[in-house]
Amino acid sequence: MFKFFKPTIIYVRIFVNSIEIRDVNKEITIKRTALNKFSTERLLIGNFNNAHDFIRELLKEIGGDRIIRPSINAVVQPMEKKVGGLSQVELRPFYDIMEHNGAKRVEIYENDDLLSDEAVKAYFI
């Protein structure tokens, strides 16, 4: 595959009202706290629209202003509010938010340990 068409691989760690995104290819990480809260007392993503818009802003920030955006492969790691594991209903917003923001493939990583760049890339081999 031509390098021009190579998808961007990102690693997204979601905390209560805060998100960290790492572009694994460029080795750039940003972490921001949302002004418009997306977490609730019970759910990590309780307000879908606020989370969606916040991730879109972060993706623009990490990707720069490009006319043509590359496709995205994303590993999403919920970091909080997952006692007893996450149900399908709780996992669905992670997929939907990333797909609405241009991700072609989305993988959910439910463990607590930090993934290395190589481990994130391995999801898409």
Protein Blocks (a to p, Z undefined) as FASTA:
>chain_A
ZZklpccdddddddehiacdddfklopacddddfbdcbdfkbmblblklmmmmmmmmmmm
mnopafbdcddddddddfbhpehiaafklmmmmmmmmmmnopabdcddfbfbdcdfklmm
mmmZZ
